Amino acid sequence: MKKLLLLVLFVAGIGFASNAQSDTDTLFYLSPNPVETDAVSCHVNYPQKDIRGIRIYDIIGKEVAYIDLTGKTGLLVFPIDVSALRPGIYFCNLYSSKGIIESRKIIKK
């Protein structure tokens, strides 16, 4: 009986945890990657209102681009112009008012 109760509580806990996660999950990806064109498509799905923007850094940490997303929520799909970037590796960080939410790598060929 005790094992059954623990199993029920465990399964219920997983259900609560998965519901809590789905409310705050962030979708952030870039395509195509590696980039061989002048633009990369950016997909952001962030349900919170505290999103600030995207900052792109080169391999030595110098900021090379900033996209302001202040006040935008939900699914956003937009191009990022990478034509001025030299071939190499770049880091693309999605920021909120609390700091970095997620980070992705861009490879420019």
C-alpha positions as CSV (number, residue, x, y, z in Angstrom):
1,M,0.0,0.0,0.0
2,K,2.8,2.4,0.9
3,K,4.6,1.6,-2.4
4,L,1.4,2.3,-4.3
5,L,0.9,5.6,-2.6
6,L,4.5,6.6,-3.4
7,L,4.0,5.6,-7.0
8,V,0.8,7.7,-7.3
9,L,2.5,10.7,-5.7
10,F,5.5,10.3,-8.0
11,V,3.3,10.2,-11.1
12,A,1.3,13.2,-9.9
13,G,4.5,15.1,-9.3
14,I,5.7,14.4,-12.8
15,G,2.4,15.7,-14.2
16,F,2.6,18.9,-12.1
17,A,6.2,19.5,-13.1
18,S,5.5,19.0,-16.8
19,N,2.6,21.5,-16.7
20,A,4.7,24.0,-14.9
21,Q,7.5,23.7,-17.5
22,S,5.2,24.1,-20.5
23,D,4.2,27.6,-19.3
24,T,7.7,28.9,-19.3
25,D,9.5,26.9,-22.0
26,T,11.4,29.0,-24.5
27,L,11.8,28.1,-28.1
28,F,14.9,29.7,-29.6
29,Y,16.5,28.5,-32.8
30,L,18.3,29.7,-35.9
31,S,18.2,28.2,-39.3
32,P,19.9,27.5,-41.6
33,N,23.0,26.8,-39.5
34,P,25.7,26.8,-40.7
35,V,24.8,29.9,-42.7
36,E,25.9,30.3,-46.3
37,T,23.5,33.1,-47.2
38,D,23.2,36.7,-46.1
39,A,20.4,36.0,-43.5
40,V,19.5,33.5,-40.9
41,S,15.9,32.9,-39.8
42,C,15.4,33.4,-36.1
43,H,12.5,31.7,-34.2
44,V,11.7,32.9,-30.7
45,N,8.7,31.7,-28.7
46,Y,8.8,33.3,-25.3
47,P,5.5,33.7,-23.3
48,Q,6.9,36.1,-20.7
49,K,6.8,39.9,-21.2
50,D,10.3,40.5,-19.8
51,I,12.1,39.6,-23.0
52,R,14.7,42.3,-24.0
53,G,16.5,41.3,-27.1
54,I,19.2,39.2,-28.9
55,R,22.9,40.0,-28.8
56,I,25.3,38.4,-31.2
57,Y,29.0,38.2,-30.2
58,D,32.0,37.1,-32.2
59,I,34.4,34.4,-30.9
60,I,36.4,36.9,-28.8
61,G,33.3,38.3,-27.1
62,K,32.9,41.6,-29.1
63,E,29.2,42.4,-29.7
64,V,28.5,42.6,-33.4
65,A,24.7,42.9,-33.5
66,Y,21.7,43.7,-31.3
67,I,18.1,43.0,-32.0
68,D,15.6,44.8,-29.7
69,L,12.6,42.7,-28.8
70,T,11.4,44.7,-25.8
71,G,7.7,44.1,-25.1
72,K,7.3,41.4,-27.7
73,T,5.9,38.0,-26.7
74,G,4.7,34.8,-28.3
75,L,6.1,33.3,-31.5
76,L,8.4,35.7,-33.4
77,V,10.0,34.7,-36.7
78,F,12.3,37.2,-38.3
79,P,15.5,37.3,-40.4
80,I,18.9,38.4,-39.0
81,D,21.2,40.0,-41.5
82,V,24.6,38.3,-41.3
83,S,26.0,39.6,-44.6
84,A,28.4,42.0,-42.8
85,L,29.8,39.1,-40.6
86,R,33.0,37.5,-41.6
87,P,33.2,33.7,-41.8
88,G,33.5,32.2,-38.3
89,I,31.7,31.2,-35.1
90,Y,29.3,33.6,-33.4
91,F,27.2,33.3,-30.2
92,C,23.6,34.5,-30.2
93,N,22.1,35.2,-26.7
94,L,18.4,35.7,-26.0
95,Y,18.1,38.1,-23.0
96,S,15.3,38.9,-20.6
97,S,15.3,41.4,-17.8
98,K,16.9,38.7,-15.6
99,G,19.8,38.0,-17.9
100,I,20.5,35.3,-20.6
101,I,17.6,33.0,-21.2
102,E,19.2,30.8,-23.9
103,S,22.3,30.9,-26.1
104,R,22.8,29.5,-29.6
105,K,25.9,29.2,-31.8
106,I,25.9,30.6,-35.4
107,I,28.5,29.3,-37.9
108,K,29.0,31.6,-40.8
109,K,30.7,30.0,-43.8
